[in-house]
Amino acid sequence: MSGRNGYFQLIIKDDGTYIKIFGEELGGQPVVFNEINQYLSDLKIYDYDKLAVGRALNSLKGFTEVKLTSAKILAVDEMLNVEILEDRHFARGRFYPPSNNGNTLNKEDIIQVLSKAGIRYGIDEAAINLFLKDRKYCTDYILAKATPAIQGRDAVITYHFNTNLSHKPKTNEDGSVDFHHLDTISRCQKGDLLATLLPADHGKPGIDVCGNVIRPKKVINRILRHGNNIHLSEDGLQMFSEVDGHVTLTDDRVFVSNIYNIPSDVGASTGDVYYDGNVTVKGNVLTGYTVKAKGDIEVYGVVEGARLEAGGQIILRRGMNKGTLIANGNIISKFIENADVFAGGYVSTNSIMHSNVSAQGDILVGGRRGFVSGGKLQSRTMISLKTVGSDMGTTTVLEVGIDPKITEEFAKLEKQLASLREDKEKLVQALNMIRRKVKSGTPINNEIKEYLRKITQNNILLEKQIKEANSRYDAISVQMENNTKGMIKVQNTIYPGTKIIISNVTYYVKDPIQHCRFIREKAYIKMLPY
């Protein structure tokens, strides 16, 4: 058990003012000079023998007495210093003894000192009584405590269906990709429980020692959001399907719809197809036609010169020749040729030829061939393939490490800045022409004044646009410079003519290379074994 702390007391005598210093008991804290100095300063005693006090503290055993000054001061009452701590959650008090003939504090006096210090709440009378029962000086007492706020809890939604559609297709032992068991659609039946909501708990306010309200942290309140074919329980805490079909989660909203099955080709007999749910095409999608769905699109035949847009995934059981594929989710196809492909998830295929493929996730070119030749592949994370390019030196670009959307924005900004600067130069030339006319003595009529006003306004607008574009351009440049993530994996051979970009670092393949990986290390692209 800790003993008493050391402390000090003023002693007033006929020949002056003294300080009596008491040493600490076993386990207690010794008196320090700074505390004595602060105490005397509070009493406006500045001119005293500091060296004598310091020597006394250094050689203190038991107690000692040091003369401070020949001046005889008035008696000093018992004192309490109050400090408010930790965002007004605690009030700490430290007591100092009275001088000889000084008065001691009673309970009411202590409460009054706390009040003058701004303490309005949470005064601990038990702590005060403890001091009054056994006065310990130069010792910390917690004399007031706040009632802390009770923190709440964010609302939590639990979905009772598969919201993770990142499953990659299984590769069979012979190297082929199994398109028969993708299991990427979350099916539901009428009456199925789709989601439950645990409501937000907003917590309970507290009060600090100064009487102010302590607000609990804000919580996130959520509700069950849904589309058609769904109903909620009376309390709004459970969500049920009203039909058999499939369920998807898009932008925190649950959708249930029946699958729109097209038993033959999408062509002249169907026209373009737009559907709020999933679309399944048993035949082909013919040249010039569009299939657009808020859910998934699955095509059993070939997509030839068409456009497919999906809010979910696109699955082509055969492949794509010419046209455009756009999906917020994954794109899975046996082959991709002469096409533009944009995926919010990963892209998985057996081969890519002369196509521009962009994916937020991985680009996986596997199966028996795993072949890429021509075009440009962009992935934010990884490109994995077997063979890249050809003996003919076909130009092929592989880019990883930066969000393809950012790369596209960066390229647009470069063009925008060039155009803005060109417009700016034209305005400068126009202004210079007007200045030359003024110098030559040409009178300035209203038409020229109006023209000058428009040029000035356009110049201000251009300056603002250039500044904003430059700011975004610089921010993206820094992001590209500092991003070292991304990997390119080549299982078999990468041929000359291939250009590798990781973030903003470029590497040109000049000789055939086999079984390798490419990563970015600082400002260079490093090649590693596969």
N, C-alpha and C positions, 0 to 999 in steps of 0.2 A: 504494500500500500504506500503511495507517495506521501511524503511529508509536506510540511508547509513550505511555501516559497519564502525566499528572503524578502525583506521589506525595509522601509525607512520611516522615520518620524521626526518632525521638527521639534526641537526643544528650545524654548525661549528663556533666556537667563538675563540677569541684570547687565552683564558685560557683552551681550550680543545674542546672535541666533546661531544655533547648532543643529546639526543633523545626526540622528542616531541611526546607524545601519545595523540591521539584524541579518545574520547569515541564514541560509536555507537549511531545512532539515533534510535527512536522508531521502533522496528521491525527489526533492523539490527543486525549483529553479532559482538561481542566484539573482541578486539585484544587478541591473546593468546601468551604466552611467547615463545612457540616453534617456532612460525613464526618469531618473532623478533630475536631469537637466530640463526635461519637458515639464515636469511637475513644478520646479522652481520658476520656470518661465511663465507658466500659467498664473503663478503668484506674483509675477513681475519682479522676481529676484534674479537679476542678470549678473550682477557684479559680486561674485563669490569666489572662493579659492578652489578652482576646479582641479588643480594639481593635487591638492590635499585630499579631495574626495576620490580621485582616481587611485592614489596610493592606498587609501583606506580600503577600497574595493579589492585591490590586488592582494592585500595582506590580511584580508578579513578572516578572523576566527572567532566564532561566537557572535560578538557584537562590538561595535566601536562607535566613538563619538567624534565628530569633526566640526570645528568652528567654521561657519560659513562667512559670517560678516560680523562686524562690531555693532551694526545697526540692530536695534531691538524692535522686531515687528510685532504687530498685534496677533493675538491668538488665532490659529487657523482651525476651522471646523473639519470634521471628517468629510472626505470628498468622494464623489463618484463620477468617473468619466464613462461616457456611453458611446459606443460605435455601432452603426447599423451595417450589417454584413449581407453578402450574397443576395443582391437584388431585393433587399428589405425582407429577407426570410428570417433573419435572426437579429437580435439586439444583444450586444455583448457589453457587460459592465466590468469595471475594474475599480476597486475601492482603495483609498489611501487614508491612513489613520489621522486623527486630529492631533494637533500639537498639545503640549501640556496646557491645561485650562481651556482647550477647545471643546466644542460640542460634538456629540455623535449623532448620526442620522437615525431616525426611526422609520417605520414602514411607510408612513404617509410622506415623509421627506423623500424617500427613494422613489416612490411613485411619481411625485411632483417633478423630480429631476428627469425621470423617463419621459414624462409628458412634455417638458420643455425641449427635450431632444427630438420630439416628433413621434414618440411611441404612443400609438392610440389603440393597439389591439394586441392580444396574446401575451399580456404580462404574466410572468410565471411567479405567482406569489409564493410557491413552495421554495423556489430558488432564493427569493428575498428572505424568507423565514430562516432558511439554512444559513445565510450570511449573518443574520441578526443573532442566531443561536451560537454561532462559532465564527467570529469575524476573522476572515483570512484576507490579508492585504496583498496588493500586487499579484492578484490571482484573478483569472478570467471567470466570470459567471455569465451564463446565458440567462438573461433576465426577461426575454420576450421571444416568442416563437410564432411564426405565421401559420395559418392553416393552409397547407398547399392545395393547389387545384388538383382535382382528380381528373387525370387525362382520359379522354374518350378513345374511341376506336373507329377506324374507317369502316364504312359499309363493305361487306364482302359478298360477291356473287360467286356461287359455285355452279359451274355448268356440268350437266350430267350427260354430255356427249363429247365426242372427240373434237377438240378445237385445234389440235396440232396436226396439220396436214403436211408435215415435212418428211413423211416416210419416203425413202428412196426405193425404187423398184429393185426386186431381188434379181441377182445374177445367177443363172443356172451353172451347173458344173461345166457345160460345154462352152461357156462364155456368152451365151445369149441372154437377153434381158427378158424376164418374165412379166409380160404385160397383162396376164390373166388374173393375177392376185395382188393388185395394187392396194385394194382396200382403203381408198382415200376418200370415200363418201360416207358421211355419218347419216345412216338411215334411221328413221323413227316410225313409230306406229301411233295411231290415234290413242290419246290418253296418256302417252309417255310423259314423265316428269323431265323437263328440259333444263330447268335452272331453279335454284333457290337463292333467296336474298336474306342475309343476316344484316338487319338495319344498323345504321351508324349509331354509335353511342357518343353523345356530345359532351360527356364528362360533367364535372361540377366545378363552379368557380371557387377559388379560395380567397383568403384575405391576408395581406402582408402586415407587418408589425406597425406600419404607418396608417393602417385602416383602408388601404386601397384594395380594389378587387383584383385578384390574380385570375386572368382568363386562361382556361385550358387551351391547348393548341387546337387549331381548326382541324376538323376531320373532313374526309371526303364522303359526301352523301351520294348514293347511287340508287337508281331504280332499275327495275327489269324492263328493258326496252326490246320491242319485238315488232315484227311485221304481221302479215295476214296469217290465217290458219293457226293462230295461237290464242290462248286465253290465260288469264291470271286468276289465282285464288282471290277470295273476297278481301283478304288482308294485303294483297299485292306482294306476297312473299314467295309464291310458287308459280312456275310457268309450265303450262301443259300444251302438248300438240293436239290440234283438232282434226288432223288428217294423217293418213299414211303417206310417207314421202321421205324427204331428206332434210337435214337441219344443218345450217351453216351460221357462223358468227362473223359478221362484217361490221367494223366500226362500233363494236360493243352492242350491236343490235342482232337479235336472233331471228333468222328467217327459216320458215318451213314451207316447202312447196313440193308439188308433184313433179316428177321428172317429165320433161317434154320429149317424147320419143318420136324421132323421124325415121320411119321404116325403110326409106330409100334415099336417093340423092337429094342434096340441097341444090336446087336449080330452078328451072323454069316452072316446075310444078309446085314449088313451095314459095318462091321469091326469097328475099332476105329474111332472116329469122332473128327476132329480138324477143328475149324471154327473161322474166324476173328470177327464175330458178335455174336448175340444171338443164342442159340440152344433150341428148344422145342422138347421134346420127349413125344409122346402121349402114348407110352407103357412103358415097363420096361427097365432098363439097366442091362444086364445079367452079370454073373460072368466072371471076367477076361478081360472085355472090358473097354475102356477109352473114356471119353468124355471131350474134352478140348476146351474151348471157350474164346476169348478175351472179350466177353460181358457176358451176363447172361446165366445160364443154368436152364431150368425148366423141371421137369420130372413129368408126371402125374401118372406113375406107381411106382413100388418098385425098389430101387437100391440094388442089391444083389451081394456082393463081387466084386464091381467095383471101379473104380477111376474116380472122377470128379474134374476138375480144371477149375475155372472161374476167368476171370479178373474183373467181376462184382459180381453179387449175384448168389447163388444157392437156388432154391426153389423146394423142394420135396413135392408134394401134398400128398404122402402117407408116405414114410419113407426110412430108410437106415438100412440094416443088413449086417455087415462086409464091409470092404473096406475103402476108403479114400475120404474125401471131403476137397478141398482147394479152398478158395474164397478170393479175395481181398476185397469184400464187405460183405454183410450179408449172413447168412445161415438160411433157414427156412425149417423145416421138422416136420412131425407129430411125428416120433419117430427116435431115434438113438440107435443102438445096435451093440456092438462089433466092433466099428469103430474108426478111427482116423480122427479128424475134426479140421481144422484150418481156422479161419475167421478173415478177416481184419476189419469187422464191428461187429455186434452183432450176437448171435445165439438164435433162438427161436424154441422151440419144446415142445411136450407134455410129453416126457419121454426120459431118457438117461440111458442105462444099459451097464456096463462093457466097457466103451468107454473113450478115451482120447480126451477131447474137449478143444480147446484153442481159445480165442477170444480177439481181441483188444478192443471191446466194451462189452456190457452186455451179460451175459448168462441167458436167461429167460426160465424157465421150468414151464409151466403153463397148461392151458387147464383143462380137467377133472381130470387128474392124477397128473401132475406136479411132477413126481417121478424120483429120481436119485438113482442108486445103483451100487457100484463098479466103478473102474476106477478113472480118475483124471479130474477135471474141473479147467481151468485157465482163469481168466478174469482180464484185467487191471483195470476195473471199479467196476462191481457188478455182483454177482450171486444171482438170485432170483428164489426160487422153493417152492414146497409145502412139499415134504417128501424126506428125505435123509437117505440112508442106510436101514437096516432091523433088525428084531429081531434076526437074525442069526449073527449080528455083521460084516456084509460085509464091507471090507476095502474100504473106499471112501475118496478121497482127494479133498478138495475145496480150491482153492488158488486165492486170489485177491490182487490188489495193485501194482503189478509190471508187466510191459510189458512181456508177455510170451516169446517174442523173447529174452529179456534181461535175463530172468530166464534160458532159454535154453543155451544162451551164457555163463552164469555163471557156469552152470554144465559142459560145454565143457572145460572151462578154468581150472576147478578143475582137470579134467582128463588130460588135456594138461600139467599142471604144474607138476603133479605126474610123467608123462612120461618123461618130460624134466629133472626133478631131478634124475630120475633113470638113464637116459643116462649120465647125468653129473657124477654120482657116478661111472659108468663104466669107464668113461674117467680118473677119478681120480685114480682108481685102476690100469689102464693101465700105467699111468704116474709113479705111485709108483713102479710098477714092473720094469720099465726101470731104475729108480733111484737105485733100489737095485742091478741091474745088473752092473751099472756103479761103484757102491761102491765095488762090489765084484771083480772088475778088468776086467770084460768082455769088449773086444774091441768093439767100436761103429763103425760098418760098414755103408755103404751108405744106405742099406736097412732099418736099424734101424733109421738112420737119417731121411729118408723119412717118415717112420711111425710116428716118433716123430713130424715131421712138420705137418702131417695131423691131429694128435691128438690135437696139439696146435690150429690149425685153427678151428677144430670142437668145441674145448672148448670155443674159443672166440665167435663163432656163437651161441653156447648154452647159454652162459652168456647173450648175447644180447636178445635172444628169451625169456629167463626166466625173464629178466628185463622188457621187453615189456608186457609179460603176467601178471606179478605181478602188474604192473602199472594199467592195465585194470581191473584186479581182484579187486584191492583195490578201484578203482573208482566205480565199480558196487556195492561193499560191502557198501560203504558210501551212495550210492543212495538208496539201499535197506534199510539201517538203518534209513535214514532220511524220507523215504516215509511212511506216515501214512494214505494214501488214500485207498479207497476200502471198500466195504461192502458186507456182506453175509446176505440174508433175507430168513427166513424159516417160511412159513405160517402155516404149520401143525407141523410135528415132525421131529427132527433130532436124529438119533439113535447112540448108542455106536459103535465104529469102525470107526467113521468119524474123519478125521484129517483136521483141519482148519489152513490155513496159510494166514496171512495178512502181506505183505512185507516179512520180514525174521523172523516173530514171529509166533510160532506154538502153537496150542491149541488142545488137544485131548478130544473128547466127551466121557465121561465115563458113563453117565446116559441119558435116553431119555429126551429131552427138547422140549417144544412146544412153538410156536408163539414167535419167538425171532429174534433178529438181532445181528450180530457180527461186531464190528469195532475195529480198533487199536487205543489205547490211550497210547501214549509214548511207553514204552517197553512191554506193555501188551495187550492182546486181551480182550475187554470188551463186555459183553453180555447185550443187552437192550431188552425191550419189542418190539414186532413186530409193 
